């Protein structure tokens, strides 16, 4: 039951963790010469685009739910910055 009360915060935490993961993948692609993302083809680019798209949808959906619930776009930021 407690998970449901923190759904927005948990989802945005999930999105942030995956953002860090994607940043690491991009950094490795820049450093490693044999990395598949360094020589882009359709398959790796489609995977990256789908991943970013899914995370963006999750983040936008939950931020919209938070705004609808609280009425303020700044409430989420105030909670996270405590």
Phi and psi in degrees as GROMACS dihedral restraints (atoms count N, CA, C in turn):
[ dihedral_restraints ]
;  ai    aj    ak    al  type     phi  dphi    fc
    3     4     5     6     1   -67.7    20    10
    4     5     6     7     1   -29.7    20    10
    6     7     8     9     1   -62.9    20    10
    7     8     9    10     1   -38.2    20    10
    9    10    11    12     1   -66.2    20    10
   10    11    12    13     1   -32.5    20    10
   12    13    14    15     1   -73.5    20    10
   13    14    15    16     1   -21.5    20    10
   15    16    17    18     1  -111.5    20    10
   16    17    18    19     1    26.9    20    10
   18    19    20    21     1   -59.9    20    10
   19    20    21    22     1   -44.9    20    10
   21    22    23    24     1   -63.7    20    10
   22    23    24    25     1   -47.2    20    10
   24    25    26    27     1   -64.4    20    10
   25    26    27    28     1   -40.5    20    10
   27    28    29    30     1   -65.8    20    10
   28    29    30    31     1   -41.6    20    10
   30    31    32    33     1   -65.4    20    10
   31    32    33    34     1   -42.7    20    10
   33    34    35    36     1   -69.0    20    10
   34    35    36    37     1   -30.7    20    10
   36    37    38    39     1   -64.9    20    10
   37    38    39    40     1   -40.9    20    10
   39    40    41    42     1   -60.9    20    10
   40    41    42    43     1   -44.5    20    10
   42    43    44    45     1   -63.3    20    10
   43    44    45    46     1   -43.0    20    10
   45    46    47    48     1   -64.0    20    10
   46    47    48    49     1   -42.0    20    10
   48    49    50    51     1   -62.3    20    10
   49    50    51    52     1   -39.8    20    10
   51    52    53    54     1   -72.2    20    10
   52    53    54    55     1   -30.1    20    10
   54    55    56    57     1   -62.1    20    10
   55    56    57    58     1   -40.9    20    10
   57    58    59    60     1   -65.4    20    10
   58    59    60    61     1   -40.7    20    10
   60    61    62    63     1   -60.7    20    10
   61    62    63    64     1   -45.7    20    10
   63    64    65    66     1   -64.4    20    10
   64    65    66    67     1   -38.1    20    10
   66    67    68    69     1   -62.0    20    10
   67    68    69    70     1   -38.7    20    10
   69    70    71    72     1   -65.2    20    10
   70    71    72    73     1   -41.7    20    10
   72    73    74    75     1   -63.0    20    10
   73    74    75    76     1   -42.8    20    10
   75    76    77    78     1   -65.7    20    10
   76    77    78    79     1   -40.7    20    10
   78    79    80    81     1   -62.8    20    10
   79    80    81    82     1   -42.6    20    10
   81    82    83    84     1   -63.9    20    10
   82    83    84    85     1   -37.6    20    10
   84    85    86    87     1   -64.2    20    10
   85    86    87    88     1   -33.8    20    10
   87    88    89    90     1   -73.8    20    10
   88    89    90    91     1   -29.0    20    10
   90    91    92    93     1   -90.9    20    10
   91    92    93    94     1   -43.1    20    10
   93    94    95    96     1   -86.1    20    10
   94    95    96    97     1   119.5    20    10
   96    97    98    99     1   -66.3    20    10
   97    98    99   100     1   -28.6    20    10
   99   100   101   102     1   -90.6    20    10
  100   101   102   103     1     3.2    20    10
  102   103   104   105     1   -65.0    20    10
  103   104   105   106     1   138.5    20    10
  105   106   107   108     1   -66.7    20    10
  106   107   108   109     1   -26.8    20    10
  108   109   110   111     1   -75.5    20    10
  109   110   111   112     1   -17.7    20    10
  111   112   113   114     1   -71.9    20    10
  112   113   114   115     1   -29.1    20    10
  114   115   116   117     1  -115.8    20    10
  115   116   117   118     1    78.5    20    10
  117   118   119   120     1   -62.2    20    10
  118   119   120   121     1   137.5    20    10
  120   121   122   123     1  -131.8    20    10
  121   122   123   124     1  -179.4    20    10
  123   124   125   126     1   -63.7    20    10
  124   125   126   127     1   -42.7    20    10
  126   127   128   129     1   -61.6    20    10
  127   128   129   130     1   -55.9    20    10
  129   130   131   132     1   -64.3    20    10
  130   131   132   133     1   -36.2    20    10
  132   133   134   135     1   -66.4    20    10
  133   134   135   136     1   -36.6    20    10
  135   136   137   138     1   -66.1    20    10
  136   137   138   139     1   -39.4    20    10
  138   139   140   141     1   -64.3    20    10
  139   140   141   142     1   -44.6    20    10
  141   142   143   144     1   -65.1    20    10
  142   143   144   145     1   -44.7    20    10
  144   145   146   147     1   -63.3    20    10
  145   146   147   148     1   -42.2    20    10
  147   148   149   150     1   -65.3    20    10
  148   149   150   151     1   -40.2    20    10
  150   151   152   153     1   -63.7    20    10
  151   152   153   154     1   -48.3    20    10
  153   154   155   156     1   -62.5    20    10
  154   155   156   157     1   -40.3    20    10
  156   157   158   159     1   -62.1    20    10
  157   158   159   160     1   -44.4    20    10
  159   160   161   162     1   -63.5    20    10
  160   161   162   163     1   -44.6    20    10
  162   163   164   165     1   -64.8    20    10
  163   164   165   166     1   -39.0    20    10
  165   166   167   168     1   -63.5    20    10
  166   167   168   169     1   -42.7    20    10
  168   169   170   171     1   -62.5    20    10
  169   170   171   172     1   -43.8    20    10
  171   172   173   174     1   -61.0    20    10
  172   173   174   175     1   -46.6    20    10
  174   175   176   177     1   -64.8    20    10
  175   176   177   178     1   -45.6    20    10
  177   178   179   180     1   -66.0    20    10
  178   179   180   181     1   -38.5    20    10
  180   181   182   183     1   -63.8    20    10
  181   182   183   184     1   -48.0    20    10
  183   184   185   186     1   -72.9    20    10
  184   185   186   187     1   -33.9    20    10
  186   187   188   189     1   -66.9    20    10
  187   188   189   190     1   -35.8    20    10
  189   190   191   192     1   -65.9    20    10
  190   191   192   193     1   -40.1    20    10
  192   193   194   195     1   -64.2    20    10
  193   194   195   196     1   -39.2    20    10
  195   196   197   198     1   -64.9    20    10
  196   197   198   199     1   -42.9    20    10
  198   199   200   201     1   -64.3    20    10
  199   200   201   202     1   -40.0    20    10
  201   202   203   204     1   -65.8    20    10
  202   203   204   205     1   -36.5    20    10
  204   205   206   207     1   -74.8    20    10
  205   206   207   208     1   -38.0    20    10
  207   208   209   210     1  -102.2    20    10
  208   209   210   211     1   -23.7    20    10
  210   211   212   213     1    82.9    20    10
  211   212   213   214     1     1.7    20    10
  213   214   215   216     1  -134.3    20    10
  214   215   216   217     1   133.2    20    10
  216   217   218   219     1   -73.8    20    10
  217   218   219   220     1   -12.5    20    10
  219   220   221   222     1   -97.4    20    10
  220   221   222   223     1    -7.7    20    10
  222   223   224   225     1   -64.7    20    10
  223   224   225   226     1   -42.2    20    10
  225   226   227   228     1   -60.9    20    10
  226   227   228   229     1   -44.5    20    10
  228   229   230   231     1   -63.6    20    10
  229   230   231   232     1   -39.9    20    10
  231   232   233   234     1   -64.7    20    10
  232   233   234   235     1   -38.2    20    10
  234   235   236   237     1   -67.4    20    10
  235   236   237   238     1   -40.7    20    10
  237   238   239   240     1   -74.9    20    10
  238   239   240   241     1   -24.9    20    10
  240   241   242   243     1   -91.4    20    10
  241   242   243   244     1     6.8    20    10
